[in-house]
């Protein structure tokens, strides 16, 4: 439509100039619209990685049907920083003004978010090479968040990076159509300098029987989680134990990847931490059921992608997971900032 309106206004600009007497008012109207449409075209091309990328079909694509960091990290990602210290909490970046984050990553006093903690959103270079460090201005925790079971472990943070949407991420829906789950860890090598280290990527298919055995909330809401066994080394100054990956992306047919969820909790059997245990699984809250919640908080469009272009996410902003009907003994649940929970932490 933008392209059509661009040529439409060009045509009528020429018409208004060629007629006698010249119609200056009509020319001015279409000149204004022409500028507006060209700005929209520029934003579209810039978001999709430049004109060459757009002409090839756009989107973020993994080469050779594998998780290639060079491509996947053209999708904007981020981390939550608290009191100028980085956490292991990945951000599900919605746009340049808001993100989803695990509610367990926040600090609470008497059941309410503690705003004496200084929260910041660090956004990596992504497709346009521009990093960002933004003060979090507001936090909205999902009304049905359950810190004990980890159900609805979601919050929306809004931060100051402009007064209008300049770019946004697409969020994958319809997990049954995903070919593969791609897990990602980002971290900062220098918080003050906003220097991002090389990210780490791991791919696997979703779930096994152990996932249901260790986490009752997963067992009751399998469509709402991704579950994996992979762990990654913590940055050397942030802990001695391995940690779960922060984010999960969905790889769809054609090797396209889209943001899908973030780490919710880890379940550990025969152990107290991820340095020594019998078995463990990591669980990732998928965004698809919480896009309506994010839309209600931000009052802005939240973008999504389905493989068949016809499926839509659920639309109830108050959606809540089913409550677990059982508990598991001898299993420890870990969540939130996994760097802060490490016995090897020395920074």
C-alpha positions as CSV (number, residue, x, y, z in Angstrom):
1,X,0.0,0.0,0.0
2,X,2.8,2.4,0.8
3,X,4.4,1.8,-2.6
4,X,1.0,2.3,-4.3
5,X,0.5,5.6,-2.5
6,X,4.0,6.8,-3.3
7,X,3.3,6.4,-7.1
8,X,-0.2,7.8,-6.7
9,X,1.0,11.0,-5.2
10,X,3.8,11.3,-7.7
11,X,1.2,11.0,-10.5
12,X,-1.0,13.7,-9.1
13,X,1.9,16.0,-8.3
14,X,2.8,15.9,-12.0
15,X,-0.9,16.4,-12.9
16,X,-1.3,19.5,-10.6
17,X,1.9,21.0,-12.0
18,X,1.1,20.4,-15.7
19,X,-2.5,21.7,-15.7
20,X,-3.2,25.4,-16.5
21,X,-3.6,27.2,-14.3
22,X,-1.3,25.2,-12.0
23,X,-3.1,23.8,-8.9
24,X,-0.6,24.6,-6.1
25,X,-2.9,23.4,-3.3
26,X,-3.3,20.0,-4.9
27,X,0.5,19.9,-5.5
28,X,1.2,20.7,-1.8
29,X,-1.2,18.0,-0.6
30,X,0.4,15.3,-2.6
31,X,3.9,16.5,-1.9
32,X,3.2,16.2,1.8
33,X,1.8,12.6,1.3
34,X,4.8,11.7,-0.9
35,X,7.2,12.7,1.9
36,X,5.2,10.7,4.5
37,X,5.1,7.6,2.3
38,X,8.9,7.8,1.5
39,X,9.6,8.0,5.2
40,X,7.5,4.8,5.7
41,X,9.4,3.1,3.0
42,X,12.7,4.1,4.5
43,X,11.6,2.7,7.9
44,X,10.6,-0.6,6.3
45,X,13.8,-1.0,4.4
46,X,16.0,0.0,7.3
47,X,14.2,-2.4,9.7
48,X,14.7,-5.3,7.3
49,X,18.4,-4.8,6.9
50,X,18.8,-2.6,3.8
51,X,17.6,-2.6,0.3
52,X,19.6,-5.8,-0.7
53,X,18.0,-7.7,2.1
54,X,14.5,-6.5,1.2
55,X,14.9,-7.4,-2.4
56,X,15.9,-10.9,-1.4
57,X,12.8,-11.4,0.7
58,X,13.6,-9.8,4.1
59,X,13.5,-11.4,7.5
60,X,16.3,-12.9,9.6
61,X,17.5,-16.1,8.0
62,X,19.8,-18.8,9.3
63,X,22.3,-20.1,6.7
64,X,22.9,-23.8,5.9
65,X,19.9,-24.7,8.1
66,X,21.9,-24.1,11.3
67,X,22.0,-21.6,14.1
68,X,24.4,-19.1,12.7
69,X,25.1,-16.2,15.1
70,X,26.0,-13.9,12.3
71,X,22.3,-14.0,11.1
72,X,20.3,-14.7,14.3
73,X,21.8,-11.7,16.1
74,X,20.4,-9.3,13.5
75,X,17.3,-9.7,15.6
76,X,17.5,-7.1,18.4
77,X,18.1,-8.7,21.9
78,X,18.8,-7.4,25.3
79,X,19.6,-7.9,29.0
80,X,18.3,-6.6,32.3
81,X,20.8,-4.7,34.3
82,X,20.2,-4.1,38.0
83,X,22.1,-1.5,40.0
84,X,24.7,-1.3,37.2
85,X,25.3,-5.1,37.4
86,X,24.3,-7.4,34.6
87,X,22.0,-10.2,35.2
88,X,21.4,-13.5,33.3
89,X,17.9,-12.2,32.5
90,X,17.3,-11.9,28.8
91,X,14.8,-9.4,27.4
92,X,12.1,-10.3,24.9
93,X,12.4,-7.0,23.0
94,X,9.0,-5.9,21.7
95,X,10.1,-2.6,20.2
96,X,12.5,0.3,21.0
97,X,10.4,1.2,24.0
98,X,9.3,-2.0,25.7
99,X,10.3,-5.6,26.4
100,X,9.1,-8.7,28.2
101,X,11.1,-10.0,31.1
102,X,10.8,-12.9,33.6
103,X,9.0,-11.6,36.7
104,X,11.4,-13.6,38.9
105,X,14.2,-11.3,37.7
106,X,12.7,-8.3,39.6
107,X,13.1,-7.4,43.2
108,X,10.0,-7.3,45.5
109,X,9.1,-5.8,48.8
110,X,5.8,-7.0,50.5
111,X,4.8,-8.5,47.2
112,X,5.3,-5.3,45.1
113,X,8.1,-4.4,42.7
114,X,10.9,-2.6,44.6
115,X,11.6,0.5,42.6
116,X,14.6,1.4,44.8
117,X,16.5,-1.1,42.5
118,X,17.8,0.7,39.5
119,X,16.6,-1.3,36.5
120,X,18.1,-0.7,33.0
121,X,17.5,-2.3,29.7
122,X,20.6,-2.9,27.6
123,X,19.8,-3.5,23.9
124,X,22.4,-5.0,21.5
125,X,23.4,-3.9,18.1
126,X,21.0,-6.1,16.1
127,X,20.2,-5.3,12.5
128,X,21.2,-1.6,12.6
129,X,24.4,-1.7,14.7
130,X,23.0,0.7,17.3
131,X,23.3,-0.4,21.0
132,X,21.3,1.2,23.7
133,X,21.2,1.6,27.5
134,X,17.8,2.7,28.8
135,X,16.4,3.5,32.2
136,X,13.3,1.4,33.0
137,X,10.4,3.8,33.7
138,X,7.6,1.4,34.4
139,X,7.1,-2.3,35.2
140,X,3.9,-4.3,35.0
141,X,3.9,-7.8,36.4
142,X,1.3,-10.3,35.0
143,X,-1.6,-10.3,37.5
144,X,-1.6,-14.1,37.7
145,X,2.2,-14.5,38.3
146,X,2.9,-17.3,40.8
147,X,6.4,-17.1,42.2
148,X,6.1,-20.6,43.7
149,X,5.0,-22.6,40.7
150,X,6.5,-20.2,38.0
151,X,3.2,-19.9,36.2
152,X,2.8,-16.7,34.2
153,X,6.4,-15.7,35.0
154,X,6.1,-12.6,32.9
155,X,6.4,-8.8,33.2
156,X,6.4,-5.9,30.8
157,X,9.1,-3.2,31.2
158,X,8.9,0.1,29.5
159,X,12.0,2.3,29.0
160,X,13.0,5.7,27.6
161,X,14.4,5.3,24.1
162,X,12.2,7.8,22.2
163,X,8.6,8.9,22.0
164,X,7.6,6.7,19.0
165,X,8.1,3.2,17.6
166,X,11.2,3.2,15.3
167,X,11.6,-0.6,15.1
168,X,10.1,-3.8,16.5
169,X,10.6,-7.5,16.7
170,X,8.3,-10.2,15.5
171,X,7.3,-12.9,18.0
172,X,6.8,-16.5,16.9
173,X,3.4,-18.2,17.6
174,X,2.1,-21.7,16.9
175,X,4.8,-23.9,18.4
176,X,3.6,-27.0,16.6
177,X,4.9,-25.5,13.3
178,X,8.4,-24.8,14.6
179,X,11.2,-27.0,13.1
180,X,13.7,-26.4,15.8
181,X,14.4,-24.5,19.0
182,X,17.4,-22.2,19.0
183,X,18.7,-21.2,22.5
184,X,20.8,-18.1,22.9
185,X,23.0,-16.6,25.6
186,X,24.1,-12.9,25.5
187,X,26.3,-11.1,27.9
188,X,28.2,-7.9,28.3
189,X,32.0,-7.9,28.5
190,X,31.9,-4.4,29.8
191,X,28.7,-2.9,31.3
192,X,29.9,0.7,31.6
193,X,31.2,0.6,28.0
194,X,28.2,-1.2,26.7
195,X,30.5,-3.8,25.1
196,X,28.7,-7.0,24.0
197,X,30.6,-10.3,24.0
198,X,30.2,-12.9,21.2
199,X,26.9,-14.6,21.8
200,X,26.5,-18.4,22.2
201,X,23.9,-20.5,20.4
202,X,22.6,-24.0,20.9
203,X,19.9,-25.9,18.9
204,X,17.8,-28.9,19.8
205,X,14.3,-30.3,19.3
206,X,11.8,-29.6,22.1
207,X,11.1,-31.6,25.3
208,X,11.4,-35.2,26.5
209,X,9.7,-37.2,29.2
210,X,12.0,-35.7,31.9
211,X,10.6,-32.2,31.3
212,X,7.2,-33.3,32.6
213,X,8.6,-35.3,35.5
214,X,10.6,-32.4,37.0
215,X,8.2,-29.4,36.5
216,X,4.5,-29.6,37.3
217,X,3.7,-26.3,35.7
218,X,5.3,-27.5,32.5
219,X,3.3,-30.7,32.7
220,X,0.0,-28.7,33.0
221,X,0.9,-26.2,30.3
222,X,3.1,-27.9,27.7
223,X,2.1,-25.5,24.9
224,X,3.2,-22.5,27.0
225,X,6.8,-23.6,27.5
226,X,9.9,-24.8,25.7
227,X,12.0,-27.3,27.6
228,X,15.7,-28.1,27.0
229,X,18.6,-29.8,28.7
230,X,21.4,-27.6,27.3
231,X,23.4,-25.4,29.6
232,X,26.1,-22.8,28.9
233,X,29.2,-21.7,30.8
234,X,28.7,-18.5,32.8
235,X,31.0,-15.6,32.0
236,X,34.2,-16.1,34.0
237,X,33.6,-13.2,36.4
238,X,30.0,-14.0,37.0
239,X,30.1,-17.6,38.3
240,X,31.7,-21.0,38.2
241,X,28.6,-23.1,37.4
242,X,26.9,-23.6,34.0
243,X,23.7,-21.6,33.6
244,X,20.6,-22.0,31.4
245,X,20.5,-20.1,28.1
246,X,18.5,-16.8,28.3
247,X,16.4,-16.8,25.2
248,X,14.8,-19.3,22.8
249,X,14.1,-18.6,19.2
250,X,11.8,-20.6,16.9
251,X,13.2,-21.8,13.6
252,X,10.5,-22.2,11.0
253,X,10.4,-23.7,7.5
254,X,13.0,-22.1,5.2
255,X,15.3,-21.6,8.2
256,X,13.7,-18.3,9.3
257,X,14.0,-17.5,13.0
258,X,11.8,-15.4,15.3
259,X,11.9,-14.5,18.9
260,X,9.9,-17.0,20.9
261,X,10.5,-16.9,24.7
262,X,12.9,-16.4,27.7
263,X,14.2,-18.5,30.5
264,X,11.6,-19.1,33.3
265,X,13.1,-21.6,35.7
266,X,15.4,-24.6,36.0
267,X,14.3,-27.8,37.8
268,X,17.2,-29.7,39.5
269,X,16.9,-33.2,40.9
270,X,19.5,-34.5,43.4
271,X,21.2,-31.2,43.8
272,X,20.9,-27.6,45.0
273,X,22.5,-25.8,42.2
274,X,23.8,-26.2,38.6
275,X,27.3,-27.1,39.8
276,X,26.4,-30.5,41.0
277,X,23.1,-32.4,40.3
278,X,21.6,-35.7,39.2
279,X,19.4,-34.3,36.4
280,X,18.1,-31.0,35.3
281,X,15.9,-29.3,32.7
282,X,15.5,-25.6,31.8
283,X,12.1,-24.2,31.0
284,X,11.3,-21.2,28.8
285,X,8.1,-19.2,28.9
286,X,6.8,-18.7,25.3
287,X,5.6,-15.3,24.4
288,X,2.7,-16.2,22.2
289,X,0.0,-16.3,24.9
290,X,1.2,-13.1,26.5
291,X,1.3,-10.8,23.5
292,X,-2.3,-9.6,24.3
293,X,-1.1,-8.8,27.9
294,X,1.8,-6.8,26.4
295,X,-0.5,-5.0,24.0
296,X,-2.8,-4.0,26.9
297,X,0.1,-2.6,28.9
298,X,1.8,-0.7,26.2
299,X,-1.3,0.2,24.2
300,X,0.7,-0.5,21.0
301,X,0.7,-3.1,18.4
302,X,2.8,-6.2,19.3
303,X,4.0,-8.0,16.2
304,X,3.8,-11.8,15.6
305,X,4.5,-14.3,12.9
306,X,2.9,-17.6,12.1
307,X,4.2,-20.0,9.4
308,X,0.8,-20.2,7.6
309,X,0.1,-16.4,7.9
310,X,-3.5,-17.2,9.1
311,X,-3.0,-18.2,12.7
312,X,-3.3,-15.5,15.4
313,X,-2.4,-15.6,19.0
314,X,-5.0,-15.7,21.8
315,X,-6.5,-12.3,22.5
316,X,-7.3,-12.3,26.2
317,X,-4.9,-9.9,28.1
318,X,-5.8,-11.7,31.3
319,X,-4.8,-15.2,30.0
320,X,-3.4,-17.4,32.8
321,X,-1.8,-20.8,32.7
322,X,-3.5,-23.8,34.2
323,X,-2.5,-24.4,37.9
324,X,-0.3,-27.5,38.5
325,X,-2.3,-30.3,40.1
326,X,0.8,-31.9,41.7
327,X,4.2,-31.3,43.2
328,X,7.5,-33.1,42.9
329,X,9.6,-34.0,45.9
330,X,13.4,-33.7,45.9
331,X,13.4,-31.2,43.0
332,X,14.7,-27.7,43.4
333,X,13.4,-24.8,41.2
334,X,15.9,-22.0,40.4
335,X,14.8,-18.9,38.6
336,X,15.6,-15.2,38.2
337,X,19.1,-14.0,37.9
338,X,21.1,-17.2,37.7
339,X,24.5,-15.3,38.1
340,X,23.4,-14.1,41.6
341,X,22.5,-17.6,42.7
342,X,25.9,-19.2,41.9
343,X,28.1,-20.5,44.7
344,X,31.1,-19.5,42.6
345,X,30.0,-15.9,42.3
346,X,32.7,-13.4,43.0
347,X,31.7,-10.3,41.2
